[in-house]
Amino acid sequence: MSCEHLICAACAGPVVEGRCPVCREGRAKLHNHGFLGLTPLTITLIVLLVVALVATVGHVSGY
């Protein structure tokens, strides 16, 4: 979804311009990027790296 064509109910301006706090909040909600601002791809890569690290440490230690 894009905020290009949305009109703010508080200031009657385009949400994309972020004229008032309501616009800025709405724009931030539309452009939110996952957990802690990370994209889903980045989160997936971090999880895969942790799993690989745990597997490597387990293999090296002999478990």
Rosetta blueprint (number, residue, H / E / L):
1 M L
2 S L
3 C L
4 E L
5 H L
6 L L
7 I E
8 C L
9 A L
10 A L
11 C L
12 A L
13 G L
14 P E
15 V H
16 V H
17 E H
18 G L
19 R L
20 C L
21 P H
22 V H
23 C H
24 R H
25 E H
26 G H
27 R H
28 A H
29 K H
30 L H
31 H L
32 N L
33 H L
34 G L
35 F H
36 L H
37 G H
38 L L
39 T L
40 P H
41 L H
42 T H
43 I H
44 T H
45 L H
46 I H
47 V H
48 L H
49 L H
50 V H
51 V H
52 A H
53 L H
54 V H
55 A H
56 T H
57 V H
58 G H
59 H H
60 V H
61 S H
62 G L
63 Y L
